[in-house]
Amino acid sequence: MLKQSLEIFWLNITIELRSRTIINTAIAFALSSLLTAIFALKVANASESVKSGLIWLIILFAALNAISRLFIAEREQKTLEYLRLNANAQAIYWGKLLFNYSFLLLFTIPLILVYVLLLNLSVPSWLNLFSVIILGSLALASATTLLAAIVAESDRKSAIFAVISVPVLFPALLIAIELSETALFGNGSTIDWKPFLPLIGFCGALLTAGSLLLESLWEA
């Protein structure tokens, strides 16, 4: 299964490098939202909680806008059935998840660094901040990969994907915002792992659900 998952991961990278649909969509949305918030809405004068929440809202909606087509493009091009004939559902899930997570990390890390630079923030603990990014991106990836697979079977896929994704991701988003506020504006330079446990639990639950449910969902 590992070999099949890596092959699907590399296949998605190759497709994205040719079309650049996902990354271009996410970058365009994120940069326009970020510049609007900083220069038009003057978020630099906002409270610490607003500053922490804004960047994750931008990441969330940019990711949802781009990832909504994670399975849809293959469904529309009639290639998903061929993929399912040559790989089991779990291999497809983990390959897509790995691609999704890699994209989110490569997208989120530079975006948050630009955000920190433009707002001239002094980060007390970079380890704390990168831990939030790694786990927050994993929470986004685990949820959106499973939900994208589910809505690929339905009509009006992109609209349904956004509607069901936000409630599912809302708890993880709140945790990520609180952790980001501590990482960006806290006083400590060391990392306390106890506040990360709910986010780790969320990731574990969604990863387990995706691995176990995807095959039965597709066969239903």
Residue pairs with C-beta under 8 A, 6 or more apart in sequence:
1 88
1 90
1 91
1 94
4 87
4 88
4 91
4 92
4 95
5 90
5 91
5 92
5 94
5 95
5 98
6 95
6 98
7 87
7 95
8 83
8 87
8 91
8 92
8 94
8 95
8 96
8 99
9 95
9 96
9 98
9 99
9 102
11 95
12 95
12 96
12 99
13 99
13 102
16 22
16 23
16 99
16 103
21 66
21 69
21 73
22 66
22 67
22 69
22 103
23 66
23 103
23 107
25 62
25 65
25 66
26 62
26 63
26 65
26 66
26 103
26 107
27 62
27 107
29 58
29 61
29 62
29 65
29 66
30 58
30 59
30 62
30 107
30 111
33 58
33 61
33 62
34 55
34 58
34 111
34 114
34 115
34 118
37 43
37 54
37 58
38 44
38 118
38 119
43 50
43 51
43 54
43 119
44 51
44 119
44 120
46 54
48 181
48 184
48 185
49 177
49 181
51 119
51 121
51 181
51 184
51 185
52 177
52 178
52 180
52 181
52 184
52 185
53 177
55 111
55 112
55 115
55 180
56 136
56 173
56 176
56 177
56 180
57 173
58 111
59 104
59 107
59 108
59 111
59 112
59 136
59 140
60 140
60 166
60 169
60 173
62 107
63 104
63 107
63 140
63 144
64 144
64 161
64 162
64 165
64 166
65 162
66 103
67 100
67 103
67 144
67 145
67 148
68 148
68 151
68 157
68 158
68 161
68 162
69 148
69 158
70 96
70 100
70 144
70 145
70 148
70 149
70 152
71 80
71 96
71 148
71 149
71 151
71 152
72 148
72 151
72 152
72 157
72 158
74 80
74 83
74 152
75 152
75 153
80 152
83 92
84 92
84 218
87 95
88 215
89 214
89 215
89 218
90 211
90 214
90 215
92 214
93 145
93 146
93 149
93 210
93 211
93 214
94 211
96 145
96 148
96 149
97 141
97 142
97 145
97 207
97 210
100 141
100 144
100 145
101 137
101 138
101 141
104 137
104 140
104 141
105 133
105 134
105 137
108 133
108 136
108 137
109 130
109 133
112 129
112 133
115 121
116 123
116 184
121 184
121 185
123 129
123 183
123 184
124 183
124 185
124 186
124 187
124 188
124 189
125 183
125 186
125 188
125 189
125 190
125 191
127 191
128 179
128 182
128 183
128 186
128 188
128 191
129 180
129 183
129 184
131 179
131 183
131 191
131 196
132 176
132 179
132 180
132 183
135 176
135 196
135 199
135 200
135 203
136 172
136 176
136 179
136 180
136 199
138 203
139 169
139 172
139 176
139 199
139 202
139 203
139 206
140 169
140 172
142 203
142 206
142 207
142 210
143 165
143 168
143 169
143 172
143 206
144 165
144 169
145 210
146 206
146 209
146 210
146 213
146 214
147 161
147 164
147 165
147 168
148 161
149 210
149 214
149 217
149 218
150 164
150 217
151 157
151 160
151 161
151 164
153 217
153 218
154 160
171 198
171 202
172 199
172 202
172 203
175 195
175 198
175 199
175 202
176 199
178 195
179 195
179 196
179 199
182 195
